[in-house]
């Protein structure tokens, strides 16, 4: 199992495209409102990507720990902290 599959990478490629679009909008001197709207969309897309990365890694780690009979509480706390830090 790969932790960073094509779906996650494609999300980030879309974000990259959005950022390039914002830079072009700035070059074209588009309105502040339009630029900020697009920047907010990028932030939301990144937030969703962060959630996918953390959740897939958490799932992977929890499965491994359960198979080994290890406690999962600390791993869950770390994942929650990552999500909180990302905001």
TINUGU-865005 format. One record per residue: x, y, z of N, C-alpha, C in turn; residue number from 1. Coordinates in nm, 3 decimals, m for minus. Each point is the difference from the previous one (the first is absolute). Layout:
// residues N
nxx  nyy  nzz  caxx  cayy  cazz  cxx  cyy  czz  nr
X  Y  Z  X  Y  Z  X  Y  Z  NUM .
...
//
This chain:
// residues 87
nxx  nyy  nzz  caxx  cayy  cazz  cxx  cyy  czz  nr
0.085  m0.119  0.000  m0.085  0.119  0.000  0.088  0.124  0.000  1 .
m0.028  0.089  m0.090  0.071  0.126  m0.002  m0.084  0.105  0.073  2 .
0.064  0.078  0.086  m0.073  0.098  0.079  m0.044  0.120  m0.083  3 .
0.076  0.032  m0.102  m0.030  0.118  m0.081  m0.036  m0.046  m0.140  4 .
m0.126  m0.037  m0.017  m0.044  m0.053  m0.129  m0.026  0.114  m0.099  5 .
m0.036  m0.039  m0.121  m0.020  0.097  m0.107  m0.112  0.099  0.031  6 .
m0.100  m0.042  0.077  m0.109  0.091  0.034  0.051  0.120  0.079  7 .
0.087  m0.026  0.098  0.055  0.108  0.081  0.090  0.088  m0.086  8 .
0.083  m0.061  m0.081  0.090  0.077  m0.086  m0.079  0.084  m0.099  9 .
m0.110  m0.055  m0.053  m0.083  0.077  m0.093  m0.065  0.119  0.069  10 .
m0.039  m0.016  0.125  m0.055  0.113  0.076  0.103  0.114  0.006  11 .
0.124  m0.037  0.029  0.103  0.102  0.012  0.036  0.061  m0.135  12 .
m0.008  m0.078  m0.105  0.023  0.054  m0.134  m0.108  0.102  m0.036  13 .
m0.125  m0.028  0.042  m0.108  0.096  m0.025  0.026  0.129  0.079  14 .
0.046  m0.014  0.123  0.033  0.118  0.081  0.111  0.079  m0.068  15 .
0.099  m0.070  m0.050  0.110  0.065  m0.071  m0.055  0.080  m0.119  16 .
m0.091  m0.059  m0.074  m0.062  0.068  m0.113  m0.079  0.122  0.043  17 .
m0.069  m0.012  0.114  m0.075  0.114  0.052  0.094  0.115  0.037  18 .
0.113  m0.033  0.062  0.097  0.103  0.039  0.055  0.069  m0.124  19 .
0.031  m0.078  m0.102  0.048  0.060  m0.126  m0.107  0.092  m0.059  20 .
m0.125  m0.041  0.011  m0.110  0.082  m0.047  m0.010  0.131  0.076  21 .
0.023  m0.005  0.130  m0.002  0.122  0.082  0.112  0.094  m0.042  22 .
0.117  m0.056  m0.023  0.113  0.084  m0.044  m0.032  0.067  m0.133  23 .
m0.064  m0.073  m0.089  m0.039  0.059  m0.130  m0.104  0.109  0.021  24 .
m0.094  m0.026  0.091  m0.101  0.102  0.031  0.066  0.128  0.050  25 .
0.104  m0.016  0.082  0.072  0.117  0.051  0.070  0.073  m0.114  26 .
0.063  m0.077  m0.091  0.066  0.061  m0.116  m0.101  0.075  m0.086  27 .
m0.121  m0.055  m0.008  m0.107  0.062  m0.081  m0.075  0.108  0.078  28 .
0.045  0.026  0.123  m0.059  0.103  0.086  m0.149  m0.020  0.024  29 .
m0.037  m0.124  0.028  m0.140  m0.030  0.033  m0.033  0.063  0.135  30 .
m0.127  0.004  0.032  m0.044  0.065  0.124  0.048  m0.073  0.124  31 .
0.017  0.076  0.105  0.039  m0.055  0.131  m0.099  m0.107  0.042  32 .
m0.128  0.026  m0.018  m0.104  m0.095  0.040  0.017  m0.133  m0.072  33 .
0.024  0.004  m0.130  0.017  m0.123  m0.077  0.124  m0.077  0.045  34 .
0.108  0.072  0.026  0.124  m0.065  0.041  m0.014  m0.063  0.137  35 .
m0.060  0.074  0.092  m0.018  m0.054  0.136  m0.094  m0.120  m0.003  36 .
m0.103  0.004  m0.083  m0.091  m0.114  m0.014  0.076  m0.123  m0.044  37 .
0.088  0.015  m0.099  0.079  m0.113  m0.048  0.100  m0.047  0.105  38 .
0.059  0.095  0.074  0.094  m0.038  0.106  m0.072  m0.081  0.109  39 .
m0.121  0.038  0.033  m0.079  m0.075  0.099  m0.029  m0.140  m0.052  40 .
m0.027  m0.011  m0.130  m0.025  m0.132  m0.059  0.124  m0.088  0.011  41 .
0.117  0.060  m0.021  0.125  m0.076  0.014  0.018  m0.046  0.144  42 .
m0.025  0.089  0.093  0.014  m0.037  0.142  m0.093  m0.115  0.035  43 .
m0.124  0.007  m0.047  m0.096  m0.108  0.027  0.045  m0.131  m0.063  44 .
0.052  0.007  m0.121  0.048  m0.122  m0.067  0.118  m0.059  0.076  45 .
0.090  0.084  0.049  0.113  m0.050  0.079  m0.048  m0.061  0.131  46 .
m0.098  0.063  0.064  m0.054  m0.056  0.124  m0.057  m0.140  m0.024  47 .
m0.071  m0.016  m0.110  m0.056  m0.133  m0.032  0.113  m0.100  m0.027  48 .
0.102  0.043  m0.070  0.114  m0.088  m0.028  0.070  m0.041  0.129  49 .
0.015  0.094  0.091  0.061  m0.031  0.130  m0.083  m0.107  0.071  50 .
m0.130  0.016  m0.002  m0.088  m0.099  0.064  0.016  m0.138  m0.060  51 .
0.011  m0.006  m0.132  0.017  m0.129  m0.067  0.135  m0.063  0.038  52 .
0.106  0.080  0.001  0.133  m0.052  0.033  0.003  m0.050  0.145  53 .
m0.051  0.080  0.092  0.001  m0.040  0.141  m0.086  m0.124  0.020  54 .
m0.119  m0.003  m0.059  m0.089  m0.115  0.024  0.056  m0.128  m0.061  55 .
0.059  0.008  m0.118  0.055  m0.122  m0.060  0.121  m0.050  0.078  56 .
0.083  0.092  0.046  0.114  m0.041  0.082  m0.046  m0.055  0.134  57 .
m0.101  0.063  0.058  m0.053  m0.048  0.128  m0.054  m0.141  m0.015  58 .
m0.079  m0.021  m0.104  m0.055  m0.133  m0.023  0.111  m0.104  m0.013  59 .
0.102  0.032  m0.078  0.113  m0.091  m0.021  0.071  m0.031  0.133  60 .
0.029  0.104  0.076  0.071  m0.019  0.127  m0.084  m0.079  0.101  61 .
m0.129  0.031  0.007  m0.088  m0.070  0.094  m0.009  m0.148  m0.035  62 .
m0.014  m0.032  m0.128  m0.005  m0.140  m0.042  0.126  m0.074  0.042  63 .
0.116  0.064  m0.023  0.128  m0.063  0.038  0.007  m0.022  0.151  64 .
m0.041  0.101  0.076  0.007  m0.012  0.146  m0.096  m0.107  0.052  65 .
m0.117  m0.009  m0.056  m0.096  m0.102  0.043  0.055  m0.139  m0.030  66 .
0.060  m0.015  m0.120  0.059  m0.130  m0.036  0.111  m0.040  0.098  67 .
0.073  0.098  0.052  0.109  m0.026  0.093  m0.047  m0.004  0.145  68 .
m0.128  0.029  0.022  m0.053  0.001  0.135  0.040  0.123  0.080  69 .
0.037  0.106  m0.070  0.045  0.122  0.067  m0.117  0.094  0.027  70 .
0.020  0.090  0.096  m0.099  0.102  0.033  m0.002  0.107  m0.110  71 .
m0.118  0.046  m0.035  m0.014  0.097  m0.109  m0.029  0.142  0.049  72 .
m0.015  0.018  0.128  m0.041  0.130  0.055  0.096  0.114  m0.039  73 .
0.128  m0.022  0.011  0.098  0.105  m0.030  m0.002  0.037  m0.149  74 .
m0.015  m0.099  m0.085  m0.006  0.025  m0.143  m0.121  0.086  m0.035  75 .
m0.112  m0.029  0.062  m0.121  0.079  m0.025  0.020  0.143  0.048  76 .
0.061  0.017  0.117  0.027  0.135  0.051  0.090  0.077  m0.096  77 .
0.103  m0.065  m0.051  0.091  0.065  m0.096  m0.075  0.045  m0.126  78 .
m0.088  m0.085  m0.049  m0.077  0.035  m0.120  m0.090  0.121  0.026  79 .
m0.064  0.001  0.115  m0.087  0.114  0.035  0.083  0.127  0.011  80 .
0.118  m0.010  0.063  0.088  0.116  0.012  0.043  0.052  m0.137  81 .
0.029  m0.091  m0.093  0.037  0.042  m0.136  m0.113  0.079  m0.064  82 .
m0.121  m0.049  0.015  m0.115  0.069  m0.059  m0.020  0.138  0.065  83 .
0.018  0.007  0.131  m0.016  0.128  0.070  0.109  0.098  m0.044  84 .
0.124  m0.048  m0.010  0.110  0.087  m0.044  m0.020  0.051  m0.141  85 .
m0.062  m0.080  m0.085  m0.018  0.038  m0.140  m0.100  0.113  m0.016  86 .
m0.077  0.028  0.101  m0.098  0.108  m0.006  0.060  0.121  0.060  87 .
//
